[in-house]
Structure formats: structure tokens, C-alpha cells
Amino acid sequence: MGIADPDGVEKAGVHLLRFVALGRHGEMGWMAEKADRRRHPKALWPEVRSVIMLGLNYGPAHDPLDQLGWPDQGTISVYARNKDYHDLIKTRLRMLARWLVEQTGCALKLFVDTAPVMEKPLAAAAGLGWQGKHTNLISRDLGNWLFLGAIFTDLALPTDGPIKDHCGSCRRCLDICPTKAFPAPYQLDARRCISYLTIEYKGHIDADLRPAMGNRIYGCDDCLAVCPWNKYAHKTNDPAFFPRPELSAPDLADLAELDDAAFRTVFAGSPIKRTGRDCFVRNVLIAIGNSANPAHLPVIHRRLDDPSPLVRAMAIWHWVGWGMSIRSKRPNAPIGPGKRIKMSSGNGRGSIPGLWIRPREARFDGSFSLRALMLCSCIMASGLPPSAYGKQHQHQK
């Protein structure tokens, strides 16, 4: 725990505005809309005089990078393998807040990543650690596996000053990033960050980024896991943060079969639930495509008729990718069972209203069905409207 002066994050506020001005927040429109309130605690609550910051360790028992070598299982970010941390931390903050009010009669507000608050700069200003080159908070005693929570109060409390940055010349977090999401040390471009792409982004993930995602289906821990300061980190001893066995290395084929009701049941009480079934299954299909395991073709085949345009697009991407792999070995091989695929109307970026394709037993000989299927995949990946490719490519029912 540490106490920060609200005025100690003015420089971070300037960096936030630059981050938004450069468009690095991607499609997180709420960051741009609330940037003026987020950049300074007093813009959110003028009465604040002190900010109490708390950090909770959720250090994993095993190196999460080990799971990246298991292509048939999905990798879920360590923080999301149990109950929603927002609720767990807020409960503990309330206990402290209740005591503080009883002792002083002060006014206060609680925040756990649910309001426009710059938690990491405030935690650094409170002396809990420093923001590393990966922009996350690093503690000399606990590494960088930390949940953060804040209490704004109108009490003028003695503050803890910031501590020195101890990253030195280390670049491990920057160099390991699969999608090169760090334009420079201490700078993040969320548009290339796997955590943003798999959690916040609701559209079709660019084709050039999909291979780098590997089997990461919710979040990414690479930059956190390689930090050398984790040698001082401790495995969490809080059962609330212990991973659920079924989320430690879930089978991709099972996850791809989830409909909306099953998704809500499996992830009840989990932060994963807020991403939504369609985006989550999109991530799972990308991971299945990256596995290149032909055993997954039946489940991909079933997703070609999925109600979600987002899911269907990723199923087609995998289907075409597998067909191209077959072509290199068996030029006359069929692409699979006959299937009518409707790229129906939807608001997802790149969807094609009214376009029907019938692959039948198409062979890799330049037939219309295969060309159309590959065209759909290209359109889905690029986000261009069908008209950009010419009306002669559209086959109406």
C-alpha cells in the first residue's frame, strides 16, 4: 500500500493525451471520450486530496510461457483464470474504506479499473513500484504480477514518493512481444497488442497479426513473464487467485463448440465473460488455425454455419489456409464436404450481405467455388467492401 499526491501524475496525463492523439488506443473510444477526466484525479473528483493505492499479488505457480508450446490448448492470461478480480479487490478496498470512514469521517471513492483512473501512474507515484518499459507496474519485491485498486479521499495524508526506475538497459519485454506492439520503450500501441485484440477489439483481426497470436485466446502475458524482477515474485497464496483447472490449459476444440448459453455458463463470474462469445470463439478459431492440426477440421467445418459473421469469417480463414496447405502436397485434393456458406448481413467489419458460396467438392484447379471462398477470406481480412473486388465475383442465391 502507498499514498500518492494527486498532482504527482501530471506528466502521465500529458503522455495519455499523446497516446490518444496518435490513435494508439485503437477502438477503445471511451479512452478518448474520457481522456480529460482520466488525465488528473481532480478532473474526476475535485475534492480529492490523497490517493491510497493498493497492490495485490497474483503471481502464477508456473511460467505461463510454457503453455505457448501446446498448440491444441488455449492460453488464457494468468489474471483471468479464476473469478473476476474487480469484485475481489473491491471487496477488500471496501473493508479499508469502512475503517477509514469510521476513524476519520472522511469522504472517499473506490476504483478498480472501472472508472477513468490512471492506476499505474498513481501506483508509481505512491511508491509501489515503477512503470517498466512495457508500461506495466514493476515492484522490487513482487515483480509485475499485480492487481491495483485506488481509494480517493478528501483527507490530506502523508504521501510516499515515487521510487527509481530500475529497468536499466534491459529490453526483454520489448523484444519478446509477438506483434511488436511497443514502438519505443515506455510506449504501447494497443492496436498491435494481443491483449487488446483478444479482449477489447470487436472486429476482424488483421490477417498479418493472426499468426503471431499463436494459441493466445484471451490476453497475453509475454512481456510480464520475461521481466527479470519476477525472480523476487511470489506465487500467490490467495485461493481466490488460484487458477481454475479447466482454464489452465483448455482444449481449443471444446471451446470452439461453445454457443452463447454454454459460453455464459462456463465463464460465469469470470472477466472473460465480458468479451462475449463471438469474439472469444473468433480468438479460439485463430488459435486453431495457427495449430495447423487437421484433427480440428470437423469443428471448423461446423463453424462455417455459425450465426456470427465474425466466427464464420475465421472459420473460412482456417478452411482456406488448410486447403492451401493441402494444395502444396496434393494439387488435386478436394477442399472438403459440400457446404453452403452464407456471409450474411451483420455489422461486423468486412461482412458481405447476401453472398452465398457453394464449395461442393471443388478442387484446386481454379474453379469458381474455390476462388470465391478465397475472395471472401481476403475481403474479411482486409475489411474492404465487396464492390472493391468487382461485382462479377458475387454469386447471389
Secondary structure, DSSP 8 states (H G I E B T S, - for coil): -EEE-GGGGHHHHHHHHHHHHTTTTTT-HHHHHTHHHHS-HHHH-TT--EEEEEEEE---SS-GGGGGG-TTB-EE-GGGSSS-HHHHHHHHHHHHHHHHHHHH---EEEESSSSS--HHHHHHHTTS-EE-TTSSEEBTTTBT-EEEEEEEESS------------TT--HHHHH-TT---SBTTB--GGG-HHIIIII--S---TTTHHHHTTEEE---HHHHT-GGGGG------GGGS--HHHHS-BHHHHHT--HHHHHHHTTTSGGGGG-HHHHHHHHHHHHHHHT-GGGHHHHHHHTT-S-HHHHHHHHHHHHHHHHHHHHH-TT-B-SS---EEE---SSTT--TTEEE--TT-BTTT-HHHHHHHHHHHHHHH---GGGG-GGG--B-
